[in-house]
Amino acid sequence: MHRSLARLACAALLVVAARTATAQTRDTSDTFNWKGDIPAGSWIRVVNLNGSIDVDAAEGSTTQVEGRKEWRHGDPDRVRFTVLKDGTNVTICALWGDDDSCDAQGYHGHHGDGNNGDISVRFTVRLPKGVQVAVQTVNGSVDVAGATSGVEAHTVNGRVDATSSGGPVRAGSVNGSVHARMAKIPANGDLDYESVNGTVTVELPASLDADVELSTVNGAVRTDYPMTVSGRLDPKHIRGTVGKGGLRLRVKTVNGSVELQKLG
């Protein structure tokens, strides 16, 4: 399992010491709002536990993050928000338990007590051009649109739909479908997309040079790209080279189909 997904899957069970100290204050309002100028090439990171995250393009050069609490029986004041600045990068987290913490590496902690179980936070991010975005939650969907640079989008229970007119886009889920699109291929670095229970679809530019691995257990494998296959031909597990090769591209799931598509 991808390391980001493994950290998310353990977030409700483990308490890990925070790597970076940050002030944490109890938030007694229903809505959190943050805005600031983040230079192109730097990161805005949003970490959630219960609830969805939506990202869309900002109208200007200011990054904006809203976190709206939703609940039925729990005490919403027990959920608080933190902001951590690391140089020009910003990390914003919703925290449930008194001992929970987070940093640029992700969420460290557990759910807190049973009175907080039905509280969720819906994050909305307004993203300026050139700013990179990393969003992760445990229980909820992740939707990223309007990005022009790097994207990282992960959840455990929910779907992921992430698009960038630049790139790269890295995405994954455990229980949910994954759909990733990027208009530019990174010059270096690997690309991994995975789920356990869900279809994984990746859309890339028509011109692609990559060493590709596509695999599923219960589902079909489809690709729009001509490929030189390595090893035996297996309809559920294909290794091969697209174009000149070079970039390592892996798309996998257990229950669902895997599709590698050309951007239309």
Backbone torsions as a table, in degrees:
resi	resn	phi	psi	omega
1	MET	NA	140.5	177.7
2	HIS	-54.9	141.5	-174.5
3	ARG	-60.1	-37.2	178.4
4	SER	-62.9	-40.5	179.0
5	LEU	-68.8	-37.2	179.2
6	ALA	-64.3	-40.2	177.7
7	ARG	-64.1	-39.8	179.4
8	LEU	-66.8	-42.3	-177.9
9	ALA	-63.7	-27.4	179.8
10	CYS	-91.3	-4.1	-172.1
11	ALA	-62.2	-32.1	-178.4
12	ALA	-84.3	-0.8	-174.2
13	LEU	-119.6	-30.5	-169.8
14	LEU	-112.3	146.3	172.0
15	VAL	-113.0	117.0	-176.9
16	VAL	-120.1	139.9	179.8
17	ALA	-62.0	136.8	179.5
18	ALA	-67.5	141.4	-179.3
19	ARG	-82.1	-21.7	-177.4
20	THR	-132.8	127.8	-179.8
21	ALA	-71.3	139.3	178.0
22	THR	-151.1	144.4	179.1
23	ALA	-68.4	137.2	179.9
24	GLN	-127.4	124.4	-178.8
25	THR	-124.2	146.1	177.8
26	ARG	-70.9	130.7	-178.6
27	ASP	-103.9	118.9	-176.5
28	THR	-102.7	8.3	177.1
29	SER	-99.8	164.8	-179.1
30	ASP	-84.5	-18.6	-175.9
31	THR	-132.0	133.7	176.1
32	PHE	-104.5	136.5	177.1
33	ASN	-133.9	133.1	175.3
34	TRP	-137.5	142.6	173.0
35	LYS	-145.7	148.4	-179.5
36	GLY	-174.4	168.0	179.2
37	ASP	-95.9	117.9	176.7
38	ILE	-115.4	123.4	-176.3
39	PRO	-67.9	153.8	177.1
40	ALA	-56.6	139.1	-178.4
41	GLY	93.9	-18.8	176.4
42	SER	-88.9	174.1	-171.4
43	TRP	-114.1	140.2	159.9
44	ILE	-108.9	123.7	-179.2
45	ARG	-117.1	134.1	179.1
46	VAL	-127.0	125.5	-176.1
47	VAL	-120.6	127.2	-177.9
48	ASN	-129.6	165.9	177.0
49	LEU	-118.3	-55.2	176.6
50	ASN	-119.9	113.1	177.0
51	GLY	133.2	163.1	-176.0
52	SER	-86.7	165.4	174.4
53	ILE	-133.2	125.6	177.3
54	ASP	-118.2	134.2	178.9
55	VAL	-124.0	133.4	176.9
56	ASP	-142.8	169.8	-176.9
57	ALA	-71.9	141.4	173.9
58	ALA	-84.0	153.7	178.5
59	GLU	-77.0	-27.3	-179.5
60	GLY	-126.1	-147.0	-175.4
61	SER	-100.9	5.4	-177.7
62	THR	-98.5	129.2	173.9
63	THR	-81.0	134.5	-179.3
64	GLN	-128.9	138.0	177.9
65	VAL	-131.5	126.4	174.5
66	GLU	-118.7	134.8	173.7
67	GLY	-122.3	116.8	-176.7
68	ARG	-110.7	122.1	179.6
69	LYS	-78.4	141.9	174.5
70	GLU	-134.9	136.9	-176.7
71	TRP	-160.4	166.2	174.6
72	ARG	-119.9	-50.6	-172.7
73	HIS	-122.6	-24.3	-175.3
74	GLY	-74.3	174.4	178.6
75	ASP	-94.3	105.3	-176.1
76	PRO	-64.2	-22.1	-179.6
77	ASP	-68.8	-15.7	177.8
78	ARG	-75.2	-19.1	177.5
79	VAL	-90.9	126.4	-177.0
80	ARG	-127.5	165.8	-178.3
81	PHE	-119.7	145.0	176.4
82	THR	-128.3	151.6	176.9
83	VAL	-126.6	124.0	179.7
84	LEU	-121.3	126.8	177.4
85	LYS	-107.6	130.2	178.9
86	ASP	-126.6	90.9	-172.9
87	GLY	66.9	-122.0	178.1
88	THR	-95.7	1.6	177.9
89	ASN	-92.2	149.7	-179.1
90	VAL	-130.5	132.7	175.5
91	THR	-119.5	128.4	179.6
92	ILE	-121.7	131.3	-175.3
93	CYS	-131.4	147.9	166.5
94	ALA	-102.9	126.3	-174.4
95	LEU	-120.3	137.0	-176.7
96	TRP	-99.9	-55.6	-174.5
97	GLY	-83.9	156.2	-179.9
98	ASP	-63.4	-28.6	-179.1
99	ASP	-97.5	2.2	-179.1
100	ASP	-72.0	152.1	175.0
101	SER	-153.4	169.6	173.6
102	CYS	-157.1	162.4	177.8
103	ASP	-150.7	-165.2	-177.8
104	ALA	-63.1	-18.2	179.8
105	GLN	-85.4	-14.6	178.4
106	GLY	130.5	-162.3	-173.2
107	TYR	-90.9	135.4	177.8
108	HIS	-126.8	111.7	178.5
109	GLY	154.0	-153.5	-177.8
110	HIS	-143.4	-177.8	-174.8
111	HIS	-68.3	-19.1	-168.6
112	GLY	88.5	-163.4	-177.3
113	ASP	-81.9	172.2	-173.8
114	GLY	-64.9	-18.3	-179.1
115	ASN	-72.3	-10.4	-177.5
116	ASN	-103.3	3.9	-169.6
117	GLY	-66.3	-26.1	-176.8
118	ASP	-100.9	9.3	178.9
119	ILE	-88.7	133.0	175.5
120	SER	-128.9	160.6	176.8
121	VAL	-126.8	127.0	175.4
122	ARG	-102.6	114.8	-179.9
123	PHE	-94.8	139.4	171.2
124	THR	-126.3	126.8	-178.1
125	VAL	-116.7	129.8	172.5
126	ARG	-104.3	117.0	-166.5
127	LEU	-111.4	118.9	176.0
128	PRO	-72.9	167.1	178.6
129	LYS	-63.7	138.1	174.2
130	GLY	86.2	-14.5	179.4
131	VAL	-83.0	133.5	178.2
132	GLN	-86.3	150.4	-175.0
133	VAL	-133.8	135.1	174.5
134	ALA	-127.1	120.7	-177.5
135	VAL	-129.9	138.4	178.5
136	GLN	-150.1	142.8	174.8
137	THR	-141.9	170.6	177.2
138	VAL	-101.5	-52.2	-179.1
139	ASN	-117.7	97.2	-179.9
140	GLY	155.4	163.1	179.6
141	SER	-86.2	160.0	177.0
142	VAL	-129.6	123.7	178.1
143	ASP	-126.8	122.5	179.5
144	VAL	-122.6	118.1	175.9
145	ALA	-135.1	157.5	176.4
146	GLY	80.0	3.8	178.3
147	ALA	-76.5	146.9	179.1
148	THR	-121.5	-0.4	-177.4
149	SER	-137.2	-152.4	-174.8
150	GLY	-65.6	143.9	-179.9
151	VAL	-135.3	134.4	168.0
152	GLU	-127.0	123.9	-173.9
153	ALA	-139.5	119.6	-176.8
154	HIS	-142.8	148.4	170.5
155	THR	-146.9	170.6	174.3
156	VAL	-102.6	-53.6	-178.9
157	ASN	-116.2	94.6	-178.7
158	GLY	153.1	169.8	179.4
159	ARG	-89.9	160.0	175.0
160	VAL	-127.3	129.2	175.3
161	ASP	-133.0	109.9	-172.1
162	ALA	-133.6	130.2	-177.3
163	THR	-133.4	141.0	172.0
164	SER	-140.7	136.5	174.5
165	SER	-76.8	-9.6	172.3
166	GLY	-112.4	-109.6	176.8
167	GLY	142.7	-176.1	0.5
168	PRO	-78.8	164.5	173.7
169	VAL	-114.9	126.8	174.6
170	ARG	-122.4	133.5	-171.4
171	ALA	-152.8	152.7	176.8
172	GLY	-169.1	159.8	175.5
173	SER	-146.0	168.1	171.6
174	VAL	-104.0	-54.1	178.7
175	ASN	-117.5	86.0	-179.9
176	GLY	160.9	161.0	179.6
177	SER	-77.1	156.9	177.6
178	VAL	-129.0	129.0	177.0
179	HIS	-133.2	114.7	-177.6
180	ALA	-123.5	137.7	178.4
181	ARG	-135.6	138.6	174.2
182	MET	-146.6	143.2	-176.3
183	ALA	-90.2	-15.0	-179.2
184	LYS	-132.6	140.3	179.3
185	ILE	-92.0	133.0	179.7
186	PRO	-65.0	150.1	-179.3
187	ALA	-71.0	-27.9	178.3
188	ASN	-151.1	171.0	-178.0
189	GLY	95.4	153.0	179.9
190	ASP	-88.6	159.1	175.2
191	LEU	-124.2	121.0	-179.6
192	ASP	-126.2	133.2	177.6
193	TYR	-133.8	129.7	-176.3
194	GLU	-154.1	155.1	169.4
195	SER	-144.4	171.0	170.2
196	VAL	-106.6	-49.5	178.6
197	ASN	-120.2	88.7	179.5
198	GLY	161.3	154.1	175.7
199	THR	-74.3	143.1	177.1
200	VAL	-120.1	120.8	-179.3
201	THR	-123.5	130.0	179.5
202	VAL	-125.8	126.3	177.5
203	GLU	-111.8	126.8	-175.8
204	LEU	-132.3	164.6	177.8
205	PRO	-59.3	156.2	-177.2
206	ALA	-62.6	-33.8	178.4
207	SER	-88.0	108.9	-174.7
208	LEU	-138.4	130.9	172.4
209	ASP	-121.5	110.6	-173.4
210	ALA	-158.6	151.2	167.5
211	ASP	-94.8	117.1	-164.6
212	VAL	-114.2	141.1	169.5
213	GLU	-132.1	122.8	179.5
214	LEU	-122.2	129.2	-176.8
215	SER	-151.5	147.5	172.0
216	THR	-148.6	165.1	174.1
217	VAL	-105.4	-49.0	180.0
218	ASN	-121.7	89.8	-178.1
219	GLY	162.7	-167.6	-178.0
220	ALA	-118.1	158.0	176.4
221	VAL	-117.9	127.7	-179.4
222	ARG	-135.8	144.6	176.5
223	THR	-143.4	141.9	175.4
224	ASP	-86.8	-9.1	-172.3
225	TYR	-97.9	136.4	169.8
226	PRO	-62.1	138.0	-172.8
227	MET	-140.4	136.9	171.1
228	THR	-88.7	110.7	-172.0
229	VAL	-81.7	137.3	175.1
230	SER	-101.7	135.7	178.5
231	GLY	77.5	-162.9	-176.3
232	ARG	-75.8	154.3	-179.4
233	LEU	-84.1	113.5	-179.1
234	ASP	-121.9	120.2	-175.7
235	PRO	-64.8	-13.4	179.7
236	LYS	-111.1	-3.0	-178.8
237	HIS	-152.5	107.0	-175.4
238	ILE	-119.4	129.0	169.0
239	ARG	-116.8	135.8	-179.5
240	GLY	-173.0	-177.5	-177.8
241	THR	-118.7	130.4	172.6
242	VAL	-106.4	128.8	-178.1
243	GLY	62.3	-131.1	-178.8
244	LYS	-87.3	-4.9	-176.6
245	GLY	73.4	-171.4	177.6
246	GLY	120.3	-71.1	177.8
247	LEU	-65.6	133.7	177.6
248	ARG	-90.3	119.6	-177.4
249	LEU	-125.3	120.7	-179.1
250	ARG	-126.7	129.8	179.0
251	VAL	-130.4	121.5	-173.6
252	LYS	-148.7	153.2	170.5
253	THR	-153.0	174.5	174.9
254	VAL	-106.0	-55.1	-179.0
255	ASN	-113.9	97.5	-178.6
256	GLY	148.0	173.4	179.7
257	SER	-91.4	161.2	175.6
258	VAL	-124.0	128.5	-177.7
259	GLU	-134.3	130.7	173.9
260	LEU	-113.4	111.8	-171.6
261	GLN	-119.0	151.7	171.8
262	LYS	-84.1	137.3	176.3
263	LEU	-60.0	132.3	179.7
264	GLY	-84.5	NA	NA
